[in-house]
Amino acid sequence: MAKTANAEKKSNNWVFWLSVFAIFCYFVYLTRSVIMPFAAGILIAYLLDPFVKKLGKLKIGRTCATVIVVFLVIIAVVPALLLLLSVIHEQTVKFIGSLPTLVPAIIAKITPVLEDVGEYFPGLSPDSIREYLQSNADNAVKYVTPVLRKIVTSSLAFVNIISLLIITPIVAFYMLKDWDVFTKKIDNLLPRQQRAEIRSVTEQIDRAIAGFIRGQFSVCVILGTIYSAGLYAVGLQLGVAIGFMAGIISFIPYVGTITGFLTAMIIAFIQYDTFGPIAQVIIVFAIGQLLESYYLTPTLVGDSVGLHPVWIMFAILAGGVILGFLGILIAVPVAAIIGVLLRHFIDKYKKSPYYKD
């Protein structure tokens, strides 16, 4: 009877916690359109908490330490971010303005290819193909250019960015100021019998997430700076935007470098008539990739998450499908949490009678 009662109690506990988890996931899904600034604020608070604790060791109050850290981050990050957005906006507007002149340049460059194709396939006339491409490209530019220009110059896009820049620091400040209060309240809610085990698991999760997020964030910033500065020095149109994009999405294994490289090569092929500048673009990405593979990632990230790159890519794609950009933002931390929990349950399974007997 005692064994039956204990088994029933454990079953009820599992049902309770799975229900809580399901309700939480459903709440996140319902609020996915507005939760982004709050998730970003919590993430920033999590990243900055160690710095506040270091100031706390100097006998500085939690609130005062939070003000100091947030102020230093704002005066360092906001001007750089505004400068970056200004350069990207300027390059994008200039690129959109040059679209009508790019179409004839592209057709002129692919004309030799069309002539070679015509030699092997006599039924395909290079002139007809060129006229077809010209007419369709002109129509595409005619309709796409005003739309892109409206998007880039639209005040709504800037309002959304400004709202994110305003709400996120406020959330980060209050979460950072009361971080210890929140963690203590959560700790007091832990089941008494499993408290030590849950604390051990959460410490593993904290090490995995902290090591990956802080390390990968540093890698993305460094790579984005290298790519943007290199492509800007080469004179590539949209070079800063492409470099920034390639750096930011470098947290997805191989995707950032490949996407940025292919985009840069397409624009370089359109923009330049000689191989020299194209070779310089290749060198920029080669330097970035070598630094990432042999120094940045091994030094700053290491194997903190313990997940295979394929599973990281799957988690990011799945998160993007379910929650959009928010899902992409939290995909790797959630995958890290699931990985730690799976390893913990596997260890318990190997120690249980189900495995030994």
Beta strands, then each sheet from edge to edge (+ up, - down):
end
